Amino acid sequence: MPTTPETPPDPATLSYEQAIEELEHIVEQIESGEASLEESMKLYERGSRLLQRCRTVLDQAEQKLSEIDAASLSQDAE
């Protein structure tokens, strides 16, 4: 029975740290020059999706911090 490569998890399910770790690994693979052009294109596409996930998580964190700051300021004003 032939083995099939494991499908990587959907980036939307990864934590920020997991996405960054995989993204760093992808960059290393591409920079090594050992991947074929086709494989490099697939890696680039995956990396792009991981980068978008990281940006989303950071945007959510920034929003949460803004909400905390706003709540803190309104409590101080009372």
Backbone hydrogen bonds, N-H to C=O, Kabsch-Sander energy under -0.5 kcal/mol:
donor,donor_aa,acceptor,acceptor_aa,energy
13,T,10,D,-2.3
14,L,11,P,-1.6
19,A,15,S,-2.5
20,I,16,Y,-2.5
21,E,17,E,-2.3
22,E,18,Q,-2.3
23,L,19,A,-2.5
24,E,20,I,-2.7
25,H,21,E,-1.8
26,I,22,E,-2.3
27,V,23,L,-2.3
28,E,24,E,-2.1
29,Q,25,H,-2.2
30,I,26,I,-2.6
31,E,27,V,-2.9
32,S,28,E,-1.7
33,G,29,Q,-0.6
33,G,30,I,-1.1
34,E,29,Q,-0.6
35,A,29,Q,-0.6
40,S,36,S,-2.9
41,M,37,L,-2.2
42,K,38,E,-1.9
43,L,39,E,-2.7
44,Y,40,S,-2.6
45,E,41,M,-2.3
46,R,42,K,-2.4
47,G,43,L,-2.9
48,S,44,Y,-2.3
49,R,45,E,-1.8
50,L,46,R,-2.3
51,L,47,G,-2.6
52,Q,48,S,-2.0
53,R,49,R,-1.9
54,C,50,L,-2.4
55,R,51,L,-2.4
56,T,52,Q,-2.3
57,V,53,R,-2.5
58,L,54,C,-2.5
59,D,55,R,-2.6
60,Q,56,T,-2.3
61,A,57,V,-2.3
62,E,58,L,-2.6
63,Q,59,D,-2.4
64,K,60,Q,-2.4
65,L,61,A,-2.4
66,S,62,E,-2.2
67,E,63,Q,-2.2
68,I,64,K,-2.3
69,D,65,L,-2.6
70,A,66,S,-2.5
71,A,67,E,-2.4
72,S,68,I,-2.4
73,L,69,D,-2.6
74,S,70,A,-2.2
75,Q,71,A,-1.8
76,D,72,S,-2.0
77,A,73,L,-1.6
78,E,74,S,-0.7
78,E,75,Q,-0.6
